[in-house]
Amino acid sequence: MRLKVYLEEHGISGAAFARMIGTHQVNVHRYMHGQRFPSPQIIAKIDRATKGKVTVRDWYEQAQEGLCKKESAA
């Protein structure tokens, strides 16, 4: 599941989620919109905070999709 979808479905703001995982709201925004890839430590915190709904696999699938989009645009 994507982080953005999880937060929307659970009515959690980016700022509130950032506090839950110990980072800044701007970082959560960047993670949600594919502008930044979270560190392994942050991925683990997200996994725990979402009770396994947003996993490391979700992040790598999202990254792969982003690479495919960039390649097809070139």
C-alpha positions in Angstrom: 0.0 0.0 0.0 1.2 3.5 -0.7 1.9 5.8 2.2 -0.4 8.5 0.7 -3.3 6.0 0.4 -2.7 4.7 4.0 -2.7 8.2 5.4 -5.9 9.2 3.5 -7.7 6.0 4.5 -6.9 6.5 8.1 -7.4 10.3 8.2 -3.8 11.0 9.3 -2.2 14.2 8.3 1.4 14.3 7.0 2.4 16.4 9.9 0.9 14.0 12.5 2.5 11.0 10.7 5.9 12.8 10.7 5.7 13.2 14.5 4.8 9.5 14.8 8.0 8.4 12.9 10.3 11.2 14.2 10.9 13.2 11.0 9.7 16.4 9.5 6.4 16.9 7.6 8.3 18.0 4.5 10.0 14.6 4.4 6.7 12.7 4.6 5.4 14.9 1.8 8.4 14.1 -0.4 8.1 10.3 0.4 4.4 10.4 -0.5 5.0 12.1 -3.9 8.1 10.2 -4.9 10.4 13.1 -4.5 12.6 11.4 -2.0 13.3 7.7 -1.1 13.2 7.0 2.6 16.2 5.5 4.4 16.1 1.9 5.6 15.6 3.2 9.1 12.6 5.4 8.1 11.1 2.6 6.0 11.2 0.4 9.2 9.6 3.1 11.2 6.9 3.5 8.6 6.3 -0.2 8.5 5.9 -0.3 12.3 3.7 2.9 12.4 1.4 1.5 9.7 1.3 -2.0 11.3 2.8 -3.6 8.2 0.4 -1.9 5.7 3.2 0.1 4.0 6.2 -2.2 3.6 9.7 -2.0 2.2 8.4 -3.8 -0.9 5.9 -1.0 -1.5 8.7 1.5 -1.6 10.8 -0.5 -4.1 7.7 -1.0 -6.3 7.1 2.7 -6.2 10.7 3.5 -7.0 10.6 1.0 -9.9 7.5 2.6 -11.3 9.2 6.0 -11.1 12.2 4.7 -13.0 10.0 3.2 -15.7 8.1 6.5 -16.2 11.4 8.4 -16.5 12.7 5.9 -19.1 9.6 6.1 -21.2 9.6 9.9 -21.2 13.2 10.0 -22.5 
